[in-house]
Each structure stands twice: as C-alpha cells, then as structure tokens.
C-alpha cells in the first residue's frame, strides 16, 4: 500500500507538472504568434507610410537613433549640394541647418516623438526649418517624420523633406490667364 500510494502521488505530481508545462508552452507559442502578427502589421504600416511620404515629398530618408542618414540619398545631396554623387550616408540633416534654433527644435521633436503614444511609437510630426544648400542658398523646407521600431529598443525615423514658400501663389486674372 505504501509503495502504491507513493507511485500514485508521483504520477499525480508528474501529471500536474506536465499540464503546467503544456500550458506554459502554449502561452509562449500564442505570445510568439501574436508578436509575429504585430510585426507584420507594423511592417505593413511602415511600408504604407513610406509610399505616402515618397508621393508627398521631394526627398525621403531613414535616420538611425542618432539621427544619422542610414543609406545614401542621392536626391538629398542633389537638392543641397548639386552633387548627387556625394554620399549622404552617416550625415545628419542638422549639418545643413544654419540656425541653431532649427537644429535644436528638429532634434527635440524627433527624439521626443512616440514617447507618450499608444501606437507602438508610430507618432508622426512635421517641422519647418531652413536648410543651407550649395552657394549659401537658404531653402525653406517642411520635414515630416515618424519614429518606428520593429525589433528591440533601437528607434529609427523615416523623414520626408519638401520645399515650401510662405509666399502666396500668383492670382489668375479674370480671363483665367496668368496676367501680371
């Protein structure tokens, strides 16, 4: 009777441990599946955001957590230096901002974006700054940005840059033509 009881207790404890292990593994696989679904959804949102910025902006680029350009962006270099062959990889947009206020505002807004959001860091914003192009030409631009992070704590930013002017467009004459 003592040996049978010990075997039954052992078997009962073994059953409970197996059951707990099965529940834990199932919960882990469900969490893993949810993570995969979230990553795919976020990847789709990022791809859609990139397509939209490409349509609306003159130049788009990805910045790393230090706000450095991740990959070469020939269109940006053509816009700012008139030399599309010069590499922009590793550069910052701030080095083209002559005003310290613009640099500080740009950095502050990007680094703070997504901190308080409930959307996995996908918090878009926009900022107006002045960029210095070749020959000392000052360009008034609007920079759209969004912070994203798919894996880990490393945040990247996708930006779109487009020129803008505070001047009102010329009015058309009564005949519909562009009379001065």
NUMAR-444457 format. One line per field, with one value per residue: x, y, z of N, C-alpha, C in turn. Coordinates in nm, 4 decimals, decimal comma. Atoms other than C-alpha are relative to their C-alpha. Layout:
# NUMAR-444457
nX	(X/...)
nY	(Y/...)
nZ	(Z/...)
caX	(X/...)
caY	(Y/...)
caZ	(Z/...)
cX	(X/...)
cY	(Y/...)
cZ	(Z/...)
END
This chain:
# NUMAR-444457
nX	(0,0811/-0,0850/-0,0658/0,1038/0,0385/-0,1118/0,0034/0,1161/-0,0320/-0,0996/0,0685/0,0857/-0,0870/-0,0534/0,1094/0,0172/-0,1149/0,0181/0,1091/-0,0523/-0,0955/0,0788/0,0653/-0,1045/-0,0448/0,1093/0,0040/-0,1168/0,0213/0,1026/-0,0671/-0,0869/0,0849/0,0491/-0,1126/-0,0186/0,1103/-0,0250/-0,1129/0,0477/0,0893/-0,0827/-0,0766/0,0928/0,0251/-0,1214/-0,0094/0,1002/-0,0461/-0,1104/0,0565/0,0690/-0,1014/-0,0651/0,0895/0,0224/-0,1236/-0,1059/-0,1065/0,0291/-0,1190/0,0117/-0,1013/-0,0174/0,0331/-0,0831/0,0471/-0,0915/0,0613/-0,0371/-0,0440/-0,0204/0,1202/-0,0507/0,0904/-0,0276/-0,1268/0,0235/0,0764/-0,0782/-0,1378/-0,0046/-0,0914/0,0720/-0,0931/-0,0521/0,0789/0,0665/0,0034/-0,0715/0,0140/0,1226/0,0642/-0,0354/-0,1201/0,0435/0,0874/-0,0848/0,0547/-0,0069/0,1374/0,0552/-0,0659/0,0496/0,1420/0,0048/-0,0459/0,0933/0,1260/-0,0193/-0,0358/0,1149/0,1157/0,0374/-0,0262/0,1233/0,1048/0,0464/0,0017/-0,1280/-0,1008/0,0316/0,0530/-0,0516/-0,0078/-0,0578/-0,0728/-0,0520/-0,1375/-0,0745/-0,1194/-0,0935/-0,0419/-0,1272/0,0003/0,0600/0,1436/0,0801/0,1233/0,1018/0,0535/0,0858/-0,0469/0,0953/-0,0765/0,0698/-0,0925/0,0475/-0,0901/0,0579/-0,0665/-0,0858/0,0218/-0,0586/0,1010/-0,0397/0,0936/0,0148/0,0292/0,0250/-0,0352/0,0503/-0,0157/0,1236/-0,0187/0,1043/0,0621/0,1257/-0,0113/0,0518/0,1421/0,0348/0,0828/0,1418/0,0193/-0,0498/-0,1389/-0,0938/-0,0419/-0,0750)
nY	(-0,1196/-0,1185/-0,0168/-0,0361/-0,1383/-0,0842/-0,0020/-0,0790/-0,1395/-0,0380/-0,0094/-0,1193/-0,1175/0,0004/-0,0458/-0,1434/-0,0670/0,0063/-0,0907/-0,1366/-0,0195/-0,0129/-0,1320/-0,1006/0,0054/-0,0512/-0,1451/-0,0545/0,0066/-0,0995/-0,1302/-0,0075/-0,0216/-0,1378/-0,0876/0,0085/-0,0741/-0,1423/-0,0421/-0,0078/-0,1155/-0,1185/-0,0075/-0,0481/-0,1417/-0,0736/-0,0010/-0,0948/-0,1329/-0,0343/-0,0295/-0,1286/-0,1063/-0,0083/-0,0738/-0,1372/-0,0738/-0,0056/0,0910/0,0794/0,0677/0,0644/-0,0429/0,0917/-0,0582/-0,1189/-0,0904/0,0057/0,0598/0,1416/0,0417/-0,1148/-0,0628/-0,0896/-0,1140/-0,1001/-0,0639/-0,0839/-0,1146/-0,0867/-0,0252/0,0083/0,1096/0,1210/0,1109/-0,0095/0,0880/-0,0586/0,1017/-0,0386/-0,1440/-0,0417/-0,1164/-0,1167/-0,0657/-0,0899/-0,1005/-0,1089/-0,0588/0,0867/0,0244/0,1060/0,1266/0,0423/0,0349/0,1237/0,1101/0,0169/0,0577/0,1389/0,0856/0,0119/0,0573/0,1364/0,0351/0,0110/0,0553/0,1363/0,0616/0,0665/-0,0962/-0,0591/-0,1333/-0,0886/-0,1421/-0,0825/-0,1167/-0,0888/-0,0430/-0,0541/0,0762/-0,0740/0,0753/-0,0479/-0,1419/-0,0777/-0,0160/0,0483/0,0655/0,0203/0,1336/0,0644/0,1367/0,0904/0,1083/0,0995/0,0906/0,1377/0,1005/0,1326/0,0934/-0,0592/-0,1369/-0,0921/-0,0758/-0,0644/-0,1031/-0,0160/-0,1411/-0,0501/-0,1418/-0,0692/-0,1452/-0,0772/-0,1440/-0,0748/-0,0913/0,0447/0,0182/-0,1104/0,0139/0,0016/-0,1132/0,0294/0,0816/0,1363/0,0057/-0,0443/-0,1374/-0,0589)
nZ	(0,0000/-0,0058/0,1293/0,0961/-0,0282/0,0428/0,1470/0,0423/-0,0262/0,0995/0,1288/-0,0071/0,0084/0,1357/0,0846/-0,0237/0,0602/0,1462/0,0337/-0,0124/0,1082/0,1234/-0,0030/0,0185/0,1396/0,0828/-0,0190/0,0682/0,1450/0,0320/-0,0064/0,1175/0,1177/-0,0074/0,0341/0,1448/0,0610/-0,0239/0,0833/0,1395/0,0116/-0,0088/0,1247/0,1022/-0,0258/0,0351/0,1461/0,0492/-0,0371/0,0898/0,1324/-0,0072/-0,0069/0,1315/0,0884/-0,0442/-0,0298/0,1006/-0,0426/-0,1193/-0,0521/-0,1302/-0,0950/-0,1121/-0,1308/-0,0182/0,1046/0,1152/0,1187/0,0023/0,1337/0,0898/0,0550/0,1050/0,0232/-0,1034/0,0325/0,1183/-0,0466/-0,0877/0,0418/0,1462/0,0321/-0,0400/-0,0206/-0,1368/-0,0861/-0,1162/-0,1053/-0,1208/-0,0234/-0,0680/0,0613/-0,0797/0,0520/0,1064/-0,0615/-0,0489/-0,1228/-0,1181/-0,0451/0,0858/-0,0368/-0,1307/0,0122/0,0783/-0,0850/-0,1112/0,0458/0,0410/-0,1131/-0,0898/0,0700/-0,0338/-0,1400/-0,0774/0,0851/-0,0222/0,1323/0,0231/0,0431/0,1293/-0,0236/0,1042/-0,0280/0,1063/-0,0488/0,1042/-0,0270/0,1125/0,0358/0,0841/0,1182/0,0553/0,0355/-0,1080/0,0219/-0,1117/0,0415/-0,1023/0,0220/-0,0982/-0,0203/-0,0633/-0,0625/-0,0796/-0,0675/-0,0012/-0,0550/0,0192/-0,0904/-0,1023/-0,0440/0,0960/0,0734/0,1243/0,0423/0,1437/0,0221/0,1336/0,0079/0,1189/-0,0035/-0,0057/0,0043/-0,0715/0,0943/0,0591/0,1454/0,0807/0,0302/0,1435/0,0447/0,0214/0,1197/-0,0262/0,0384/-0,1017/0,0270/-0,1115)
caX	(0,0000/0,2840/0,4620/0,1389/0,0463/0,3939/0,3724/0,0238/0,1440/0,4444/0,2210/-0,0216/0,2616/0,4069/0,0668/0,0343/0,3880/0,3213/-0,0044/0,1673/0,4474/0,1941/0,0053/0,3291/0,4433/0,1018/0,1017/0,4529/0,3548/0,0425/0,2545/0,5039/0,2259/0,0824/0,4275/0,4627/0,1195/0,2092/0,5411/0,3723/0,1043/0,3642/0,5771/0,2734/0,2030/0,5642/0,5611/0,2395/0,3839/0,6989/0,4936/0,2838/0,5905/0,7533/0,4456/0,4193/0,7850/1,0796/1,3217/1,2775/1,5323/1,5675/1,7550/1,9025/1,8634/2,1419/1,9552/2,2184/2,1137/2,1149/2,1571/2,2786/2,0113/2,1302/1,8204/1,9010/2,2577/2,1412/1,8987/2,1581/2,4951/2,4100/2,6334/2,4209/2,7334/2,8393/2,7279/2,4808/2,5162/2,6166/2,5470/2,2861/2,0325/2,1363/2,4707/2,2741/2,0728/2,2388/2,0106/2,0835/1,7133/1,6157/1,8715/1,7522/1,3827/1,4370/1,6349/1,3950/1,0840/1,2242/1,3758/1,0530/0,8205/0,6326/0,7334/0,3814/0,1926/-0,0090/0,0697/0,3961/0,5924/0,4250/0,3788/0,4091/0,5002/0,6236/0,8658/0,9621/1,3354/1,5852/1,8493/2,1618/2,2258/2,5348/2,6328/2,4783/2,1249/1,8726/1,5867/1,2709/1,1607/0,9000/1,0239/0,7693/0,8852/0,7741/0,9566/0,9348/1,0892/1,0288/1,2841/1,4440/1,4803/1,6537/1,4337/1,4631/1,2931/1,1541/1,1541/1,0225/1,1532/0,9755/1,0414/0,7779/0,7323/0,5462/0,4616/0,1090/0,0744/0,0135/-0,3552/-0,5097/-0,6619/-1,0366/-0,9872/-0,8329/-0,4921/-0,1844/-0,1826/0,0679)
caY	(0,0000/0,2458/0,1845/0,2094/0,5315/0,6799/0,5804/0,7333/1,0566/1,0656/1,0019/1,2741/1,5252/1,4252/1,4832/1,8282/1,9253/1,8091/2,0031/2,3220/2,2778/2,2305/2,5444/2,7438/2,6249/2,7004/3,0506/3,1074/2,9930/3,2137/3,5117/3,4330/3,4160/3,7467/3,9049/3,7817/3,9246/4,2597/4,2768/4,2012/4,4634/4,7208/4,6377/4,6928/5,0272/5,1361/5,0368/5,2338/5,5334/5,5228/5,5107/5,8071/6,0150/5,9292/6,0685/6,3863/6,4820/6,5819/6,3622/6,0774/5,9112/5,6830/5,8083/5,5943/5,6564/5,9181/6,0957/5,9949/5,9050/5,5246/5,4803/5,7058/5,9513/6,0950/6,3175/6,4896/6,5548/6,6848/6,9170/7,0516/7,0260/6,9955/6,6853/6,3701/6,1517/6,2773/6,0290/6,1311/5,8082/5,8847/6,2570/6,4466/6,6948/6,9242/6,9868/7,1602/7,3732/7,7138/7,8136/7,6643/7,7007/7,4836/7,2170/7,2065/7,2020/6,9287/6,7074/6,7687/6,6858/6,3694/6,2354/6,3021/6,1590/5,8467/5,8621/5,9120/5,7495/5,4322/5,3364/5,1451/5,4645/5,5492/5,9167/6,1417/6,5071/6,7944/7,0791/7,3806/7,4533/7,6298/7,4237/7,5712/7,4487/7,4974/7,8561/7,9642/7,9377/7,9039/7,6615/7,6773/7,3172/7,1184/6,7919/6,5213/6,2483/5,9336/5,7202/5,3440/5,0400/4,6814/4,4892/4,5864/4,9330/5,0853/5,3606/5,4758/5,7663/5,7981/6,1537/6,3331/6,6742/6,9161/7,2762/7,5305/7,9005/8,1471/8,3491/8,3284/8,1902/8,4460/8,5137/8,4373/8,7215/8,7414/8,5765/8,2695/8,3507/8,4302/8,8088/9,0039)
caZ	(0,0000/0,0795/-0,2498/-0,4495/-0,2762/-0,3439/-0,7113/-0,7389/-0,5766/-0,8081/-1,1080/-0,9946/-0,9472/-1,2821/-1,4463/-1,2852/-1,3921/-1,7493/-1,7521/-1,6280/-1,8809/-2,1623/-2,0551/-2,0373/-2,3810/-2,5306/-2,3784/-2,5137/-2,8632/-2,8547/-2,7456/-3,0230/-3,2807/-3,1575/-3,1861/-3,5455/-3,6316/-3,4698/-3,6549/-3,9879/-3,9241/-3,8227/-4,1272/-4,3478/-4,1803/-4,2245/-4,5923/-4,6485/-4,4639/-4,6789/-5,0010/-4,8870/-4,7954/-5,1299/-5,3057/-5,0985/-5,0512/-5,2673/-5,0697/-4,8210/-4,5948/-4,2955/-3,9892/-3,7117/-3,3367/-3,3561/-3,6391/-3,8969/-4,2507/-4,2811/-4,6575/-4,9389/-5,0581/-5,3910/-5,4255/-5,0947/-5,1999/-5,5381/-5,3563/-5,1118/-5,2832/-5,6525/-5,6428/-5,6426/-5,6363/-5,2899/-5,0234/-4,7558/-4,5571/-4,1983/-4,2375/-4,0373/-4,1648/-3,8803/-4,0517/-4,3281/-4,0808/-4,0338/-3,7436/-3,4004/-3,3113/-3,6090/-3,5139/-3,1523/-3,2454/-3,5063/-3,2665/-2,9783/-3,1770/-3,3317/-3,0122/-2,8189/-3,0870/-2,9899/-2,6232/-2,4887/-2,7753/-2,7561/-3,1155/-3,0794/-3,1417/-3,4708/-3,3895/-3,6949/-3,6886/-3,9014/-3,8530/-4,0662/-4,0858/-4,3070/-4,4883/-4,6426/-4,9956/-5,2089/-5,2797/-4,9483/-5,0831/-4,7998/-4,8574/-4,6512/-4,6045/-4,4219/-4,2724/-4,1993/-3,9637/-3,7940/-3,5406/-3,5669/-3,4051/-3,5090/-3,3048/-2,9768/-2,8378/-3,1402/-3,2823/-3,6397/-3,8091/-4,1578/-4,2861/-4,5880/-4,6962/-4,9248/-5,0133/-4,9266/-4,9561/-4,7359/-5,0462/-5,1806/-5,5353/-5,8077/-5,8671/-6,2022/-6,3976/-6,4691/-6,8086/-6,6443/-6,7830/-6,5846/-6,6429/-6,4278)
cX	(0,0859/0,0663/-0,1000/-0,0406/0,1098/0,0032/-0,1156/0,0248/0,1000/-0,0653/-0,0892/0,0820/0,0590/-0,1047/-0,0167/0,1154/-0,0091/-0,1082/0,0477/0,0990/-0,0720/-0,0665/0,1029/0,0476/-0,1062/-0,0062/0,1161/-0,0193/-0,1068/0,0624/0,0919/-0,0791/-0,0542/0,1098/0,0227/-0,1090/0,0214/0,1121/-0,0436/-0,0902/0,0801/0,0833/-0,0863/-0,0293/0,1213/0,0148/-0,0998/0,0420/0,1128/-0,0525/-0,0673/0,1002/0,0718/-0,0856/-0,0060/0,1264/0,0995/0,1070/-0,0482/0,1277/-0,0337/0,1166/0,0104/-0,0304/0,0838/-0,0310/0,0970/-0,0705/0,0549/0,0595/0,0217/-0,1334/0,0460/-0,0883/0,0219/0,1286/-0,0134/-0,0734/0,0891/0,1390/0,0166/0,0981/-0,0638/0,0934/0,0612/-0,0911/-0,0571/-0,0015/0,0872/-0,0087/-0,1269/-0,0605/0,0399/0,1237/-0,0326/-0,0925/0,0858/-0,0472/0,0028/-0,1401/-0,0648/0,0587/-0,0570/-0,1456/-0,0166/0,0382/-0,0994/-0,1293/0,0164/0,0273/-0,1167/-0,1192/-0,0246/0,0194/-0,1292/-0,1123/-0,0364/0,0021/0,1343/0,1052/-0,0287/-0,0701/0,0583/0,0043/0,0584/0,0671/0,0493/0,1394/0,0584/0,1223/0,0879/0,0455/0,1324/-0,0131/-0,0652/-0,1484/-0,0750/-0,1323/-0,0937/-0,0647/-0,0922/0,0486/-0,1085/0,0808/-0,0926/0,1045/-0,0591/0,1074/-0,0676/0,0585/0,0826/-0,0353/0,0532/-0,1108/0,0629/-0,1096/-0,0055/-0,0424/-0,0287/0,0261/-0,0635/0,0173/-0,1372/0,0348/-0,1140/-0,0745/-0,1270/0,0199/-0,0613/-0,1459/-0,0213/-0,0855/-0,1438/-0,0220/0,0494/0,1437/0,0898/0,0494/0,0694/-0,0712)
cY	(0,1267/0,0283/0,0435/0,1452/0,0965/0,0110/0,0848/0,1493/0,0513/0,0194/0,1229/0,1274/0,0126/0,0524/0,1514/0,0782/0,0009/0,0968/0,1450/0,0323/0,0190/0,1363/0,1095/0,0037/0,0552/0,1530/0,0658/-0,0009/0,0997/0,1394/0,0187/0,0270/0,1428/0,0977/0,0014/0,0800/0,1500/0,0520/0,0123/0,1208/0,1293/0,0179/0,0519/0,1480/0,0843/0,0085/0,0996/0,1435/0,0448/0,0356/0,1367/0,1153/0,0161/0,0783/0,1480/0,0845/-0,0040/-0,1048/-0,0768/-0,0713/-0,0667/0,0468/-0,1033/0,0720/0,1232/0,1067/0,0120/-0,0722/-0,1413/-0,0428/0,1236/0,0503/0,1016/0,1223/0,1100/0,0750/0,0884/0,1274/0,0999/0,0356/0,0064/-0,1079/-0,1298/-0,1172/0,0024/-0,0806/0,0749/-0,0976/0,0430/0,1487/0,0268/0,1169/0,1269/0,0709/0,0925/0,1092/0,1116/0,0590/-0,1011/-0,0339/-0,1119/-0,1355/-0,0540/-0,0449/-0,1324/-0,1199/-0,0278/-0,0676/-0,1464/-0,0908/-0,0186/-0,0691/-0,1437/-0,0378/-0,0233/-0,0655/-0,1427/-0,0787/-0,0602/0,0955/0,0645/0,1339/0,0945/0,1447/0,0730/0,1206/0,0804/0,0447/0,0607/-0,0880/0,0873/-0,0919/0,0582/0,1459/0,0870/0,0235/-0,0602/-0,0546/-0,0140/-0,1363/-0,0401/-0,1436/-0,0769/-0,1150/-0,0950/-0,0937/-0,1400/-0,0905/-0,1345/-0,0978/0,0774/0,1435/0,1035/0,0676/0,0585/0,0987/-0,0009/0,1439/0,0266/0,1499/0,0570/0,1497/0,0645/0,1471/0,0643/0,0935/-0,0610/-0,0196/0,1192/-0,0251/0,0027/0,1206/-0,0459/-0,0911/-0,1429/-0,0146/0,0515/0,1409/0,0587/0,1128)
cZ	(0,0000/-0,1332/-0,1054/0,0189/-0,0480/-0,1524/-0,0516/0,0232/-0,1033/-0,1369/-0,0041/-0,0130/-0,1407/-0,0974/0,0134/-0,0634/-0,1520/-0,0462/0,0060/-0,1113/-0,1334/-0,0074/-0,0265/-0,1452/-0,0937/0,0104/-0,0725/-0,1511/-0,0434/0,0010/-0,1208/-0,1262/-0,0014/-0,0389/-0,1512/-0,0711/0,0178/-0,0883/-0,1455/-0,0206/0,0016/-0,1263/-0,1135/0,0167/-0,0399/-0,1513/-0,0596/0,0290/-0,0929/-0,1389/-0,0008/0,0040/-0,1330/-0,0988/0,0346/0,0110/-0,1153/0,0274/0,1218/0,0431/0,1325/0,0857/0,1114/0,1317/0,0323/-0,1052/-0,1168/-0,1144/-0,0162/-0,1332/-0,0872/-0,0577/-0,1050/-0,0234/0,1032/-0,0332/-0,1236/0,0404/0,0756/-0,0517/-0,1505/-0,0464/0,0485/0,0279/0,1409/0,0928/0,1199/0,1169/0,1175/0,0314/0,0808/-0,0752/0,0745/-0,0540/-0,1162/0,0530/0,0587/0,1337/0,1144/0,0516/-0,0809/0,0380/0,1309/-0,0083/-0,0740/0,0872/0,1125/-0,0408/-0,0394/0,1186/0,0969/-0,0665/0,0420/0,1444/0,0764/-0,0794/0,0361/-0,1296/-0,0360/-0,0551/-0,1334/0,0205/-0,1031/0,0471/-0,1187/0,0642/-0,1208/0,0422/-0,1264/-0,0220/-0,0881/-0,1133/-0,0509/-0,0419/0,1055/-0,0161/0,1184/-0,0527/0,1197/-0,0285/0,1153/0,0089/0,0739/0,0588/0,0743/0,0590/-0,0049/0,0574/-0,0168/0,0993/0,1012/0,0305/-0,0980/-0,0809/-0,1254/-0,0357/-0,1519/-0,0209/-0,1469/0,0007/-0,1258/0,0188/0,0126/0,0014/0,0771/-0,0935/-0,0569/-0,1501/-0,0739/-0,0332/-0,1502/-0,0320/-0,0248/-0,1204/0,0201/-0,0393/0,1112/-0,0243/0,1215/0,0668)
END
